[in-house]
């Protein structure tokens, strides 16, 4: 189902599945041009290269894009698959995994583009990139739990689809994606961790850009909290699914 979702997205286009590679490549080129050549942005005093700003920015946006793709599709996930609800006995909870699988595919392609660009610009890629799957694995329970929760609520609250576009944008700007966390006044820096994107964005940059291992204690605590959230969301999904057919 995840494969069908990915292939169906590009069906009918001239270059087909290659768009999944060219999209992040073009976006990285735009970030490099706008932030590097026009705004001449610098991440901090230690990283002065304008092109490196685009690499750092892209590493954070990849995580956000995966999250936003799942969160924005989740409210209509059940509504758009009413045939599975009404006509056949189907494990509806697996729809969340197919949505996540599609987002993970695009994350994989974007990460490959990032590593190739980093190799060209910096001459090497950090060996700590081998930790990246672990970082993503810690993030997956939260994302799939959010899909279960939003897909269930989206059946009863149709306005949720419009609201999620605003919420995901707010979460993007309230995470250290476009700016380093050190720019926030020190008393408020820890408040950024209330945003579930912050820990994963920082860990991704650690392993893909800075060449250091993630904060294992923080990542482990995040994974445990994410699993508890996923369990609670799944229980909610199973409790409310009995009413899906009546509403739809």
MARBA-3410 file (N, C-alpha, C, O; in Angstrom, 1 decimal):
248
0.8,-1.2,0.0,0.0,0.0,0.0,0.9,1.3,0.0,0.5,2.2,-0.7 ~ 2.0,1.2,0.7,2.9,2.4,0.7,3.5,2.5,-0.7,3.6,3.7,-1.2 ~ 3.9,1.4,-1.3,4.4,1.5,-2.6,3.4,2.1,-3.6,3.7,2.9,-4.5 ~ 2.2,1.6,-3.5,1.1,2.1,-4.4,0.9,3.6,-4.2,0.7,4.4,-5.1 ~ 1.0,4.1,-2.9,0.8,5.5,-2.6,1.9,6.3,-3.3,1.6,7.4,-3.8
3.2,5.8,-3.2,4.3,6.6,-3.7,4.2,6.6,-5.3,4.3,7.7,-5.9 ~ 4.0,5.4,-5.9,3.9,5.4,-7.3,2.7,6.2,-7.9,2.8,6.8,-8.9 ~ 1.6,6.1,-7.2,0.4,6.8,-7.6,0.5,8.3,-7.6,-0.1,9.0,-8.4 ~ 1.4,8.8,-6.7,1.6,10.2,-6.6,2.2,10.8,-7.9,1.9,11.9,-8.2 ~ 3.1,10.0,-8.5,3.8,10.5,-9.7,3.3,9.9,-11.0,3.9,10.1,-12.0
2.2,9.1,-10.9,1.7,8.4,-12.1,1.2,9.5,-13.1,0.5,10.4,-12.7 ~ 1.6,9.3,-14.4,1.1,10.2,-15.4,2.1,11.4,-15.7,2.0,12.0,-16.7 ~ 3.1,11.6,-14.8,4.1,12.6,-15.0,5.2,12.1,-16.0,5.3,10.9,-16.1 ~ 5.9,13.0,-16.6,6.8,12.6,-17.6,8.0,11.8,-17.1,8.4,10.8,-17.7 ~ 8.6,12.2,-16.0,9.7,11.4,-15.4,9.3,10.6,-14.2,10.2,9.9,-13.7
8.1,10.6,-13.9,7.6,9.6,-12.9,8.2,9.7,-11.5,8.3,10.8,-10.9 ~ 8.7,8.5,-11.1,9.3,8.4,-9.7,10.5,9.3,-9.5,10.9,9.5,-8.4 ~ 11.2,9.7,-10.6,12.4,10.5,-10.5,12.1,11.8,-9.8,13.0,12.5,-9.3 ~ 10.8,12.3,-9.8,10.4,13.5,-9.2,10.7,13.4,-7.7,11.0,14.4,-7.1 ~ 10.7,12.2,-7.1,11.0,12.1,-5.7,12.4,12.4,-5.4,12.8,12.8,-4.3
13.3,12.3,-6.4,14.7,12.7,-6.3,14.9,14.2,-6.6,15.7,14.9,-6.0 ~ 14.3,14.6,-7.7,14.5,16.0,-8.2,13.9,17.0,-7.3,14.4,18.1,-7.2 ~ 12.8,16.7,-6.6,12.1,17.7,-5.7,13.0,18.1,-4.6,13.3,19.3,-4.5 ~ 13.6,17.2,-3.8,14.5,17.7,-2.8,15.8,18.3,-3.3,16.4,19.2,-2.7 ~ 16.3,17.8,-4.5,17.5,18.4,-5.1,17.2,19.9,-5.5,18.1,20.7,-5.3
16.1,20.1,-6.1,15.7,21.5,-6.5,15.5,22.4,-5.3,16.0,23.5,-5.3 ~ 14.9,21.8,-4.3,14.7,22.6,-3.1,16.0,23.0,-2.4,16.2,24.1,-1.9 ~ 16.9,22.0,-2.4,18.2,22.3,-1.8,19.0,23.4,-2.6,19.6,24.2,-2.0 ~ 18.8,23.3,-3.9,19.4,24.4,-4.8,18.8,25.7,-4.5,19.5,26.7,-4.5 ~ 17.5,25.8,-4.2,16.8,27.1,-3.9,17.3,27.6,-2.6,17.6,28.8,-2.4
17.4,26.7,-1.6,17.9,27.1,-0.3,19.3,27.7,-0.3,19.6,28.7,0.3 ~ 20.2,27.0,-1.1,21.5,27.4,-1.3,21.6,28.8,-1.9,22.4,29.7,-1.5 ~ 20.8,29.0,-2.9,20.8,30.3,-3.7,20.3,31.4,-2.8,20.9,32.5,-2.7 ~ 19.1,31.2,-2.2,18.4,32.3,-1.4,19.2,32.6,-0.1,19.5,33.8,0.1 ~ 19.5,31.6,0.7,20.1,31.8,2.0,21.6,32.0,1.9,22.2,32.8,2.6
22.2,31.4,0.9,23.7,31.5,0.8,24.1,32.7,0.0,25.0,33.4,0.4 ~ 23.5,32.9,-1.2,24.0,34.0,-2.1,23.2,35.3,-1.9,23.8,36.4,-2.1 ~ 22.0,35.2,-1.6,21.2,36.5,-1.5,21.2,37.0,-0.1,21.7,38.2,0.2 ~ 20.8,36.2,0.9,20.8,36.7,2.3,22.1,36.6,3.0,22.4,37.2,4.0 ~ 23.0,35.7,2.4,24.3,35.5,3.0,24.2,35.1,4.5,24.9,35.7,5.3
23.3,34.2,4.7,23.0,33.8,6.1,24.2,32.9,6.7,24.8,32.2,5.9 ~ 24.4,33.1,7.9,25.3,32.2,8.7,24.6,31.6,9.8,23.7,32.2,10.5 ~ 24.9,30.3,10.1,24.3,29.6,11.2,24.7,30.2,12.6,23.9,30.5,13.4 ~ 26.0,30.3,12.8,26.5,30.9,14.0,28.0,31.4,13.7,28.4,31.3,12.6 ~ 28.6,31.9,14.7,30.0,32.4,14.5,31.0,31.3,14.2,32.0,31.5,13.5
30.7,30.0,14.6,31.6,28.9,14.3,31.4,28.4,12.9,32.4,27.8,12.3 ~ 30.2,28.6,12.3,29.9,28.1,11.0,29.7,29.3,10.1,28.6,29.9,10.1 ~ 30.7,29.8,9.4,30.5,31.0,8.6,30.2,30.8,7.2,29.8,31.7,6.5 ~ 30.3,29.5,6.7,30.0,29.3,5.3,28.5,29.4,4.9,27.7,28.9,5.6 ~ 28.3,30.2,3.9,26.9,30.4,3.5,26.2,29.2,2.9,25.0,29.0,3.2
27.0,28.4,2.2,26.4,27.2,1.6,26.1,26.2,2.7,25.2,25.4,2.6 ~ 27.0,26.1,3.7,26.8,25.2,4.8,25.5,25.5,5.5,24.8,24.6,6.1 ~ 25.0,26.8,5.5,23.8,27.1,6.1,22.6,26.3,5.5,21.7,25.9,6.1 ~ 22.7,26.2,4.1,21.7,25.4,3.4,21.7,24.0,3.8,20.6,23.4,3.9 ~ 22.9,23.4,4.0,23.0,22.0,4.5,22.4,21.8,5.8,21.6,20.9,6.1
22.7,22.7,6.8,22.1,22.6,8.1,20.6,22.8,8.1,19.9,22.1,8.8 ~ 20.2,23.8,7.3,18.7,24.0,7.2,18.0,22.8,6.6,16.9,22.4,7.1 ~ 18.6,22.2,5.6,17.9,21.1,4.9,17.8,19.9,5.8,16.9,19.2,5.7 ~ 18.8,19.7,6.6,18.8,18.6,7.5,17.6,18.6,8.5,17.0,17.6,8.8 ~ 17.3,19.9,8.9,16.2,20.0,9.8,14.8,20.0,9.1,13.9,19.4,9.6
14.8,20.5,7.9,13.6,20.5,7.1,13.1,19.2,6.7,12.0,18.9,6.5 ~ 14.1,18.3,6.4,13.8,16.9,6.1,12.9,16.2,7.1,11.9,15.6,6.8 ~ 13.3,16.4,8.4,12.4,15.9,9.5,11.1,16.5,9.5,10.1,15.8,9.7 ~ 11.1,17.8,9.4,9.8,18.5,9.4,8.9,18.1,8.2,7.7,18.0,8.4 ~ 9.5,17.9,7.1,8.6,17.6,5.9,8.0,16.2,6.1,6.9,16.0,5.7
8.8,15.3,6.7,8.2,13.9,6.9,7.0,14.1,7.9,6.0,13.5,7.7 ~ 7.2,14.8,9.0,6.2,15.0,10.0,5.0,15.7,9.4,3.9,15.2,9.6 ~ 5.2,16.8,8.6,4.1,17.5,8.0,3.3,16.7,7.0,2.1,16.8,7.0 ~ 4.0,15.9,6.2,3.3,15.0,5.3,2.3,14.1,6.0,1.2,13.9,5.5 ~ 2.8,13.5,7.0,1.9,12.6,7.8,0.8,13.3,8.5,-0.4,12.9,8.5
1.1,14.4,9.2,0.1,15.1,10.0,-0.9,15.8,9.1,-2.1,15.8,9.5 ~ -0.6,16.3,7.9,-1.6,16.9,7.1,-2.5,15.9,6.4,-3.6,16.3,6.0 ~ -2.0,14.7,6.1,-2.8,13.7,5.5,-3.7,12.9,6.4,-4.7,12.4,6.1 ~ -3.3,12.9,7.7,-3.9,12.0,8.7,-5.4,12.4,8.9,-6.2,11.4,9.0 ~ -5.8,13.7,9.0,-7.3,13.9,9.3,-8.2,13.4,8.2,-9.4,13.2,8.5
-7.8,13.2,7.0,-8.7,12.7,5.9,-8.4,11.2,5.6,-8.9,10.7,4.6 ~ -7.6,10.6,6.4,-7.1,9.2,6.0,-8.3,8.2,6.0,-8.4,7.4,5.1 ~ -9.1,8.3,7.0,-10.3,7.4,7.1,-11.4,7.8,6.1,-12.0,7.0,5.5 ~ -11.6,9.1,6.1,-12.6,9.7,5.2,-12.4,9.3,3.8,-13.4,9.1,3.1 ~ -11.2,9.4,3.3,-10.8,9.1,1.9,-10.8,7.6,1.6,-10.7,7.2,0.5
-10.9,6.8,2.6,-10.9,5.3,2.5,-12.2,4.7,3.0,-12.1,3.7,3.8 ~ -13.3,5.3,2.7,-14.6,4.8,3.3,-14.9,3.4,2.9,-15.7,2.7,3.6 ~ -14.4,3.0,1.7,-14.7,1.6,1.2,-14.2,0.6,2.2,-14.7,-0.5,2.3 ~ -13.0,0.9,2.8,-12.5,0.0,3.8,-13.3,-0.1,5.1,-13.3,-1.1,5.8 ~ -14.0,1.0,5.4,-14.8,1.1,6.6,-16.1,0.4,6.4,-16.6,-0.3,7.3
-16.8,0.6,5.3,-18.2,0.2,5.1,-18.3,-1.2,4.5,-19.2,-2.0,4.9 ~ -17.5,-1.6,3.6,-17.8,-2.7,2.7,-17.0,-4.0,3.1,-17.5,-5.1,2.9 ~ -15.8,-3.9,3.7,-15.0,-5.0,3.9,-14.5,-5.0,5.4,-14.4,-3.9,6.0 ~ -14.1,-6.2,5.9,-13.4,-6.2,7.2,-12.0,-5.9,6.9,-11.3,-6.8,6.3 ~ -11.5,-4.8,7.3,-10.2,-4.4,7.0,-9.5,-3.8,8.3,-10.2,-3.0,9.0
-8.2,-4.1,8.6,-7.5,-3.5,9.7,-7.2,-2.1,9.5,-6.1,-1.8,8.9 ~ -8.1,-1.2,9.8,-7.9,0.2,9.5,-6.7,0.9,10.1,-6.1,1.8,9.5 ~ -6.1,0.3,11.2,-4.9,0.8,11.7,-3.7,0.7,10.8,-2.8,1.5,11.0 ~ -3.8,-0.2,9.8,-2.6,-0.3,8.9,-2.6,0.8,7.9,-1.5,1.0,7.3 ~ -3.6,1.6,7.8,-3.6,2.8,6.9,-2.5,3.8,7.4,-1.9,4.5,6.6
-2.4,3.8,8.7,-1.4,4.8,9.3,0.0,4.3,8.9,0.9,5.2,8.6 ~ 0.3,3.0,8.8,1.6,2.6,8.5,1.9,2.8,7.0,3.1,3.1,6.6 ~ 0.9,2.7,6.1,1.1,2.9,4.7,1.5,4.4,4.5,2.3,4.7,3.7 ~ 0.8,5.3,5.2,1.1,6.7,5.1,2.5,7.0,5.6,3.2,7.8,5.0 ~ 2.8,6.4,6.7,4.2,6.6,7.3,5.2,6.0,6.3,6.3,6.6,6.1
5.0,4.9,5.7,5.9,4.3,4.8,6.2,5.2,3.6,7.3,5.3,3.1 ~ 5.2,5.8,3.1,5.4,6.8,2.0,6.2,8.0,2.4,7.1,8.4,1.7 ~ 6.0,8.5,3.6,6.8,9.6,4.1,8.2,9.2,4.4,9.1,10.0,4.1 ~ 8.4,8.0,4.9,9.8,7.5,5.1,10.5,7.4,3.8,11.8,7.6,3.7 ~ 9.9,7.0,2.7,10.5,6.9,1.4,11.0,8.2,1.0,12.2,8.3,0.5
10.2,9.3,1.1,10.6,10.6,0.7,11.7,11.1,1.6,12.6,11.8,1.2 ~ 11.7,10.8,2.9,12.8,11.1,3.8,14.1,10.5,3.4,15.1,11.1,3.5 ~ 14.0,9.2,3.0,15.2,8.5,2.6,15.8,9.2,1.4,17.1,9.4,1.3 ~ 15.0,9.5,0.4,15.5,10.1,-0.8,16.1,11.5,-0.5,17.2,11.9,-1.0 ~ 15.4,12.3,0.3,15.9,13.6,0.7,17.3,13.5,1.5,18.1,14.4,1.3
17.4,12.5,2.3,18.6,12.3,3.1,19.8,12.0,2.2,20.9,12.4,2.3 ~ 19.5,11.1,1.2,20.5,10.8,0.2,21.0,12.0,-0.6,22.2,12.2,-0.8 ~ 20.0,12.9,-1.0,20.4,14.1,-1.6,21.3,15.0,-0.7,22.2,15.6,-1.2 ~ 20.9,15.1,0.5,21.6,15.9,1.5,23.1,15.4,1.6,24.0,16.2,1.7 ~ 23.2,14.1,1.7,24.6,13.5,1.9,25.4,13.7,0.7,26.6,14.0,0.8
24.8,13.6,-0.5,25.6,13.8,-1.8,26.0,15.2,-1.8,27.2,15.5,-2.2 ~ 25.1,16.2,-1.5,25.4,17.6,-1.6,26.5,17.9,-0.5,27.4,18.7,-0.8 ~ 26.4,17.3,0.6,27.4,17.6,1.7,28.8,17.0,1.3,29.8,17.7,1.6 ~ 28.8,15.9,0.6,30.0,15.4,0.1,30.7,16.3,-0.9,31.9,16.4,-0.9 ~ 29.9,16.9,-1.8,30.4,17.8,-2.8,30.9,19.1,-2.2,32.0,19.5,-2.6
30.1,19.6,-1.3,30.5,20.9,-0.7,31.6,20.8,0.3,32.5,21.6,0.3 ~ 31.5,19.8,1.2,32.4,19.7,2.3,33.5,18.7,2.1,34.5,18.7,2.9 ~ 33.4,17.9,1.1,34.4,16.9,0.8,34.3,15.6,1.5,35.1,14.7,1.3 ~ 33.4,15.5,2.4,33.2,14.3,3.2,31.8,14.3,3.8,31.2,15.3,3.9 ~ 31.4,13.1,4.3,30.2,13.0,5.1,30.6,12.4,6.4,31.5,11.5,6.5
30.0,12.8,7.5,30.4,12.2,8.8,30.0,10.8,9.0,28.9,10.3,8.5 ~ 30.9,10.0,9.6,30.6,8.6,9.8,29.4,8.3,10.7,28.8,7.3,10.7 ~ 29.1,9.4,11.5,27.9,9.2,12.4,26.6,9.2,11.7,25.6,9.0,12.4 ~ 26.6,9.3,10.4,25.3,9.1,9.7,24.7,7.7,9.9,23.5,7.5,9.6 ~ 25.5,6.8,10.3,25.0,5.4,10.6,24.0,5.4,11.7,23.2,4.5,11.9
24.0,6.5,12.6,23.1,6.6,13.7,21.7,7.1,13.2,20.8,7.1,14.0 ~ 21.7,7.7,12.0,20.4,8.3,11.6,19.2,7.4,11.6,18.2,7.8,12.0 ~ 19.3,6.1,11.2,18.2,5.2,11.3,17.7,5.1,12.8,16.5,4.9,13.0 ~ 18.6,5.1,13.7,18.2,5.0,15.1,17.4,6.3,15.5,16.4,6.2,16.2 ~ 17.8,7.4,15.0,17.1,8.7,15.3,15.7,8.6,14.7,14.7,9.0,15.4
15.6,8.2,13.5,14.3,8.1,12.9,13.4,7.0,13.6,12.2,7.2,13.7 ~ 14.0,5.9,14.0,13.3,4.9,14.7,12.6,5.4,16.0,11.5,5.0,16.4 ~ 13.3,6.3,16.7,12.8,7.0,17.9,11.6,7.9,17.6,10.8,8.1,18.4 ~ 11.6,8.4,16.4,10.6,9.4,15.9,9.3,8.7,15.4,8.2,9.2,15.5 ~ 9.5,7.5,14.9,8.4,6.8,14.2,7.2,6.5,15.2,6.1,6.8,14.8
7.4,6.1,16.4,6.2,5.8,17.3,5.4,7.1,17.5,4.1,7.0,17.5 ~ 6.0,8.3,17.6,5.3,9.5,17.8,4.4,9.8,16.5,3.3,10.2,16.6 ~ 5.1,9.7,15.4,4.4,10.0,14.1,3.2,9.1,13.9,2.1,9.5,13.5 ~ 3.4,7.8,14.0,2.3,6.8,13.8,1.2,7.0,14.8,0.0,6.8,14.5 ~ 1.6,7.3,16.0,0.6,7.6,17.1,-0.2,8.8,16.7,-1.5,8.9,16.9
0.4,9.9,16.2,-0.3,11.1,15.8,-1.2,10.8,14.6,-2.3,11.3,14.6 ~ -0.8,9.9,13.7,-1.7,9.6,12.6,-2.9,8.9,13.1,-4.0,9.2,12.7 ~ -2.8,7.9,14.0,-3.9,7.2,14.6,-4.9,8.2,15.3,-6.1,8.2,15.1 ~ -4.3,9.2,16.0,-5.1,10.1,16.7,-5.9,11.1,15.8,-7.1,11.3,15.9 ~ -5.1,11.6,14.8,-5.7,12.6,13.9,-6.7,12.0,12.9,-7.7,12.6,12.6
-6.4,10.8,12.5,-7.3,10.1,11.5,-8.6,9.8,12.2,-9.7,9.8,11.6 ~ -8.6,9.4,13.5,-9.8,9.1,14.2,-10.6,10.4,14.4,-11.8,10.5,14.2 ~ -9.9,11.5,14.9,-10.6,12.7,15.2,-11.1,13.4,13.9,-12.2,14.0,13.9 ~ -10.4,13.1,12.8,-10.8,13.7,11.5,-12.1,13.2,11.0,-12.8,13.9,10.2 ~ -12.6,12.0,11.4,-13.9,11.5,11.0,-15.0,12.3,11.6,-16.0,12.6,11.0
-14.8,12.8,12.9,-15.8,13.5,13.6,-15.6,15.0,13.5,-16.6,15.8,13.6 ~ -14.4,15.5,13.3,-14.1,16.9,13.2,-13.5,17.3,11.8,-12.3,17.1,11.6 ~ -14.3,17.6,10.9,-13.8,17.8,9.5,-13.0,19.1,9.4,-12.2,19.2,8.4 ~ -13.1,20.0,10.3,-12.3,21.2,10.3,-10.8,21.0,10.6,-9.9,21.8,10.5 ~ -10.6,19.8,11.1,-9.2,19.4,11.6,-8.2,19.5,10.4,-7.0,19.9,10.6
-8.6,19.2,9.2,-7.7,19.2,8.1,-7.2,20.6,7.8,-6.0,20.8,7.6 ~ -8.0,21.6,7.9,-7.6,23.0,7.7,-6.7,23.5,8.9,-5.7,24.2,8.7 ~ -7.1,23.0,10.1,-6.3,23.5,11.3,-4.9,22.9,11.3,-4.0,23.6,11.7 ~ -4.7,21.7,10.8,-3.4,21.0,10.8,-2.4,21.7,10.0,-1.2,21.7,10.3 ~ -2.8,22.4,8.9,-1.9,23.1,8.1,-1.3,24.3,8.8,-0.1,24.5,8.7
-2.1,24.9,9.7,-1.6,26.0,10.5,-0.7,25.5,11.6,0.3,26.1,11.9 ~ -1.2,24.4,12.2,-0.4,23.9,13.4,1.0,23.4,12.9,1.9,23.6,13.6 ~ 1.0,22.7,11.8,2.4,22.2,11.4,3.3,23.3,11.0,4.5,23.2,11.2 ~ 2.7,24.4,10.5,3.6,25.6,10.2,4.1,26.2,11.5,5.3,26.6,11.5 ~ 3.2,26.3,12.5,3.7,26.9,13.8,4.7,26.0,14.4,5.7,26.5,14.9
4.6,24.7,14.3,5.6,23.8,14.9,6.9,23.9,14.2,8.0,23.7,14.8 ~ 6.9,24.1,12.9,8.1,24.3,12.1,8.9,25.5,12.6,10.1,25.4,12.8 ~ 8.2,26.6,12.8,8.9,27.8,13.2,9.2,27.8,14.7,10.1,28.6,15.1 ~ 8.6,27.0,15.5,8.9,26.9,16.9,9.9,25.8,17.2,10.1,25.5,18.4 ~ 10.4,25.2,16.2,11.6,24.3,16.3,12.8,24.9,15.8,12.7,25.8,14.9
14.0,24.5,16.3,15.2,25.2,15.8,15.6,24.7,14.4,16.7,24.0,14.2 ~ 14.8,25.0,13.4,15.1,24.6,12.0,15.8,25.7,11.3,16.8,25.5,10.6 ~ 15.2,26.9,11.4,15.8,28.0,10.6,16.8,28.8,11.5,17.4,29.8,11.0 ~ 16.9,28.4,12.7,17.8,29.2,13.6,18.4,28.2,14.6,17.8,27.2,15.0 ~ 19.6,28.5,15.2,20.2,27.6,16.2,19.4,27.9,17.5,19.0,29.0,17.8
19.4,26.8,18.3,18.7,26.9,19.6,19.4,27.9,20.5,18.7,28.5,21.4 ~ 20.7,28.2,20.3,21.4,29.1,21.2,20.9,30.5,21.0,21.2,31.3,21.9 ~ 20.2,30.9,20.0,19.7,32.2,19.8,18.6,32.5,20.7,18.3,33.7,21.0 ~ 17.9,31.5,21.2,16.8,31.7,22.2,17.4,32.1,23.5,18.4,31.5,23.9 ~ 16.8,33.0,24.2,17.3,33.3,25.6,17.4,32.1,26.4,16.5,31.2,26.4
18.5,31.9,27.2,18.7,30.7,27.9,17.6,30.2,28.8,17.3,29.0,28.8 ~ 16.9,31.1,29.5,15.8,30.6,30.3,14.7,29.9,29.5,13.9,29.1,30.1 ~ 14.6,30.2,28.2,13.5,29.6,27.4,13.9,28.5,26.4,13.1,28.0,25.7 ~ 15.2,28.2,26.4,15.7,27.2,25.5,15.1,25.9,25.7,14.8,25.2,24.7 ~ 14.9,25.5,26.9,14.4,24.2,27.2,12.9,24.1,26.9,12.3,23.0,26.7
12.2,25.3,26.7,10.8,25.2,26.3,10.6,24.7,24.9,9.6,24.2,24.6 ~ 11.7,24.8,24.1,11.6,24.4,22.7,11.4,22.8,22.7,10.9,22.3,21.7 ~ 11.8,22.2,23.8,11.6,20.7,23.8,10.2,20.3,24.0,9.9,19.1,23.9 ~ 9.3,21.2,24.3,7.9,20.9,24.3,7.4,20.7,22.9,6.4,20.0,22.7 ~ 8.1,21.1,21.9,7.8,20.8,20.5,8.4,19.5,20.2,9.7,19.3,20.3
7.7,18.5,19.8,8.2,17.1,19.6,9.2,17.1,18.4,9.9,16.1,18.3 ~ 9.3,18.1,17.6,10.3,18.1,16.5,11.7,18.5,17.0,12.7,18.1,16.3 ~ 11.8,19.2,18.1,13.1,19.8,18.5,14.1,18.7,18.7,15.2,18.8,18.2 ~ 13.8,17.7,19.5,14.8,16.7,19.9,15.3,15.9,18.6,16.5,15.6,18.5 ~ 14.4,15.6,17.7,14.7,14.9,16.5,15.5,15.7,15.5,16.4,15.2,14.9
15.1,17.0,15.4,15.9,17.9,14.5,17.3,18.0,15.0,18.2,17.9,14.2 ~ 17.5,18.2,16.3,18.8,18.4,16.8,19.6,17.1,16.7,20.8,17.1,16.3 ~ 19.0,15.9,16.9,19.7,14.7,16.8,20.1,14.4,15.3,21.2,13.9,15.1 ~ 19.2,14.8,14.4,19.5,14.6,13.0,20.7,15.4,12.6,21.6,14.9,11.8 ~ 20.7,16.6,13.0,21.9,17.5,12.7,23.2,17.0,13.3,24.2,17.0,12.7
23.0,16.5,14.5,24.2,15.9,15.2,24.9,14.8,14.3,26.1,14.8,14.1 ~ 24.1,13.9,13.8,24.6,12.7,13.1,24.9,13.0,11.6,25.8,12.3,11.1 ~ 24.2,13.9,11.0,24.3,14.1,9.6,25.2,15.3,9.2,25.8,15.4,8.1 ~ 25.3,16.3,10.1,26.0,17.5,9.8,27.2,17.7,10.7,28.3,17.9,10.3 ~ 27.0,17.6,12.0,28.1,17.9,13.0,29.0,16.8,13.2,30.1,17.0,13.7
28.7,15.6,12.9,29.5,14.4,13.0,29.7,14.0,14.5,30.8,13.6,14.8 ~ 28.7,14.1,15.2,28.7,13.6,16.6,27.5,12.7,16.9,26.5,12.8,16.3 ~ 27.7,11.9,17.9,26.6,11.0,18.3,25.5,11.8,18.9,25.7,12.9,19.6 ~ 24.2,11.4,18.8,23.1,12.1,19.5,23.2,12.0,21.0,23.9,11.1,21.5 ~ 22.4,12.8,21.7,22.3,12.7,23.1,21.4,11.4,23.4,20.2,11.5,23.3
22.1,10.3,23.7,21.4,9.0,23.9,20.4,9.1,25.0,19.3,8.4,24.8 ~ 20.7,9.7,26.1,19.7,9.8,27.2,18.4,10.5,26.8,17.3,10.0,27.0 ~ 18.6,11.6,26.1,17.4,12.4,25.6,16.7,11.6,24.6,15.4,11.6,24.6 ~ 17.4,11.0,23.6,16.7,10.2,22.6,16.0,9.0,23.1,14.9,8.7,22.7 ~ 16.6,8.4,24.1,15.9,7.2,24.8,14.7,7.6,25.5,13.6,7.0,25.4
14.7,8.7,26.2,13.5,9.2,26.9,12.5,9.6,25.9,11.3,9.4,26.1 ~ 12.9,10.2,24.8,11.9,10.6,23.7,11.2,9.3,23.2,10.0,9.3,23.0 ~ 12.0,8.3,22.9,11.5,7.1,22.3,10.4,6.4,23.3,9.4,5.9,22.8 ~ 10.8,6.4,24.6,9.8,5.9,25.6,8.5,6.7,25.6,7.4,6.1,25.6 ~ 8.7,8.0,25.6,7.5,8.9,25.6,6.7,8.7,24.3,5.4,8.7,24.4
7.4,8.5,23.2,6.7,8.4,21.9,5.9,7.1,21.9,4.8,7.0,21.4 ~ 6.5,6.0,22.4,5.8,4.7,22.5,4.6,4.8,23.4,3.5,4.2,23.0 ~ 4.7,5.5,24.5,3.5,5.6,25.3,2.4,6.4,24.6,1.2,6.1,24.7 ~ 2.8,7.4,23.9,1.9,8.2,23.2,1.2,7.4,22.1,0.0,7.5,21.9 ~ 2.0,6.6,21.4,1.5,5.7,20.3,0.5,4.7,20.9,-0.6,4.5,20.3
0.8,4.2,22.0,-0.1,3.2,22.7,-1.4,3.8,23.0,-2.5,3.3,22.8 ~ -1.4,5.0,23.6,-2.6,5.8,24.0,-3.4,6.1,22.8,-4.6,6.0,22.8 ~ -2.7,6.5,21.7,-3.4,6.9,20.5,-4.1,5.7,19.8,-5.2,5.8,19.3 ~ -3.4,4.6,19.9,-4.0,3.3,19.3,-5.2,2.9,20.1,-6.2,2.5,19.5 ~ -5.1,3.0,21.4,-6.3,2.7,22.2,-7.5,3.6,21.9,-8.6,3.1,21.8
-7.2,4.9,21.7,-8.3,5.8,21.3,-8.8,5.5,19.9,-10.0,5.5,19.7 ~ -7.9,5.1,19.0,-8.4,4.7,17.7,-9.3,3.5,17.7,-10.4,3.5,17.1 ~ -8.9,2.5,18.5,-9.7,1.3,18.6,-11.0,1.6,19.3,-12.1,0.9,18.9 ~ -11.0,2.5,20.2,-12.3,2.8,20.9,-13.3,3.6,20.0,-14.5,3.4,20.2 ~ -12.8,4.4,19.2,-13.7,5.3,18.3,-14.0,4.7,17.0,-14.9,5.1,16.3
-13.3,3.6,16.5,-13.5,3.1,15.2,-14.9,2.5,15.0,-15.4,2.4,13.9 ~ -15.5,2.2,16.1,-16.9,1.6,16.1,-17.9,2.6,15.5,-18.9,2.2,15.0 ~ -17.6,3.9,15.7,-18.5,4.9,15.2,-18.2,5.4,13.8,-18.9,6.3,13.3 ~ -17.1,4.9,13.2,-16.7,5.5,11.9,-17.8,5.2,10.8,-18.2,6.1,10.1 ~ -18.3,4.0,10.8,-19.3,3.7,9.7,-20.6,4.5,9.9,-21.2,4.9,8.9
-21.0,4.7,11.1,-22.2,5.5,11.3,-22.0,7.0,10.8,-22.9,7.5,10.2 ~ -20.9,7.6,11.1,-20.6,8.9,10.7,-20.4,9.1,9.2,-20.9,10.0,8.6 ~ -19.7,8.1,8.6,-19.4,8.2,7.2,-20.5,7.7,6.3,-20.4,7.7,5.1
END
